[in-house]
Amino acid sequence: QVQLVESGGGLVQAGGSLRLSCAASGRTLYAMGWFRQAPGKERDFVATIHWSGGLTRYADSVKDRFTISRDNAKNTVYLQMNSLKPEDTAVYYCAADRQYPVVVVRTSQYWGQGTQVTVSS
């Protein structure tokens, strides 16, 4: 079983940056993904990364602003968020899956508890 814990969320001004972290326990060589969910909306794909870190994919809404990476030695995946916009406000979740890419919500995935990101205008 894989357990995931997100951290790094907070309040930031538009144009600012945040770095989210997802610490994993148990098996760590999984494909990983970041998702976000705003109030009243569905949980949407943000970014995904292969277990090796060599392959990544992004939602169009965050491409060129967000960067996903992982450090397998530290059992951690990161989401560097730059040029943040108010529409980025959401609870951000990390997910682990046996297959890459992690771009849709699946019942077989492992999920963290989420971390709140709020971007003020």
C-alpha positions as CSV (number, residue, x, y, z in Angstrom):
1,Q,0.0,0.0,0.0
2,V,1.1,3.5,-0.8
3,Q,0.5,6.5,1.5
4,L,0.8,10.0,0.2
5,V,0.9,13.3,2.1
6,E,0.8,16.7,0.3
7,S,2.3,19.9,1.6
8,G,3.3,23.4,0.5
9,G,0.0,25.0,-0.2
10,G,-0.9,28.5,1.1
11,L,-2.0,32.0,0.1
12,V,0.0,33.8,-2.6
13,Q,-0.5,36.9,-4.7
14,A,-1.2,36.6,-8.4
15,G,2.1,36.3,-10.3
16,G,3.8,34.6,-7.3
17,S,5.1,31.0,-6.9
18,L,4.5,28.0,-4.7
19,R,6.1,24.6,-4.6
20,L,4.0,21.6,-3.6
21,S,5.5,18.4,-2.3
22,C,4.0,14.9,-2.1
23,A,5.8,12.5,0.3
24,A,5.2,8.8,-0.3
25,S,5.7,5.8,1.9
26,G,5.6,2.2,0.8
27,R,6.4,1.4,-2.9
28,T,7.6,4.6,-4.6
29,L,8.3,3.5,-8.2
30,Y,4.8,4.5,-9.4
31,A,3.7,6.9,-12.0
32,M,2.5,10.1,-10.2
33,G,0.0,12.8,-11.0
34,W,-1.2,16.1,-9.6
35,F,-4.9,17.0,-9.8
36,R,-6.8,20.0,-8.5
37,Q,-10.4,20.6,-7.4
38,A,-12.1,24.0,-7.1
39,P,-15.3,24.5,-5.1
40,G,-18.3,23.1,-7.0
41,K,-16.1,21.6,-9.8
42,E,-14.8,18.2,-10.7
43,R,-11.2,17.0,-9.9
44,D,-9.1,17.9,-12.9
45,F,-5.8,16.7,-14.2
46,V,-2.8,19.1,-13.8
47,A,0.4,17.2,-14.5
48,T,1.9,13.6,-14.5
49,I,5.3,12.0,-14.4
50,H,6.7,8.6,-15.2
51,W,8.3,6.6,-12.3
52,S,11.7,7.4,-13.9
53,G,11.1,11.1,-14.2
54,G,11.9,11.0,-17.9
55,L,8.4,11.5,-19.2
56,T,5.9,14.3,-18.2
57,R,2.6,15.7,-19.4
58,Y,0.7,18.8,-18.5
59,A,-2.8,20.2,-18.8
60,D,-3.0,23.0,-21.3
61,S,-4.1,25.5,-18.6
62,V,-0.8,25.1,-16.7
63,K,1.7,24.3,-19.5
64,D,4.8,26.6,-19.4
65,R,3.9,27.7,-15.8
66,F,4.0,24.5,-13.8
67,T,6.7,21.9,-13.6
68,I,6.4,18.4,-12.2
69,S,9.5,16.6,-10.9
70,R,10.4,13.8,-8.6
71,D,13.3,12.7,-6.4
72,N,13.0,9.0,-5.9
73,A,15.8,9.0,-3.3
74,K,13.6,11.2,-1.2
75,N,10.4,9.4,-2.1
76,T,8.9,12.8,-3.1
77,V,7.2,14.3,-6.1
78,Y,7.0,18.1,-6.6
79,L,4.9,20.6,-8.4
80,Q,6.6,23.9,-9.0
81,M,3.9,26.5,-9.7
82,N,5.0,29.9,-11.2
83,S,3.1,32.9,-12.5
84,L,0.1,31.8,-10.5
85,K,-3.4,33.1,-11.4
86,P,-6.6,33.4,-9.3
87,E,-8.1,30.7,-11.4
88,D,-5.4,28.3,-10.1
89,T,-7.1,28.5,-6.7
90,A,-8.1,24.9,-5.7
91,V,-7.3,22.0,-3.4
92,Y,-4.3,20.2,-5.0
93,Y,-4.0,16.4,-4.7
94,C,-1.3,14.0,-5.7
95,A,-2.0,10.5,-6.9
96,A,0.0,7.3,-7.5
97,D,-0.9,4.7,-10.2
98,R,0.8,1.6,-11.6
99,Q,0.5,3.0,-15.2
100,Y,1.7,6.2,-16.9
101,P,0.3,8.7,-17.6
102,V,-1.9,9.5,-14.6
103,V,-4.4,11.8,-16.3
104,V,-7.8,10.6,-15.1
105,V,-9.3,9.8,-11.8
106,R,-9.4,6.0,-11.2
107,T,-10.6,4.0,-8.2
108,S,-7.4,2.0,-8.2
109,Q,-5.2,5.0,-7.6
110,Y,-3.8,6.1,-4.3
111,W,-4.5,9.7,-3.1
112,G,-3.2,12.1,-0.6
113,Q,-5.4,14.4,1.6
114,G,-4.9,17.5,-0.5
115,T,-3.4,20.9,0.1
116,Q,-5.1,24.2,-0.4
117,V,-3.7,26.8,-2.8
118,T,-5.3,30.2,-2.8
119,V,-4.2,32.9,-5.3
120,S,-5.4,36.5,-4.6
121,S,-5.8,39.1,-7.3
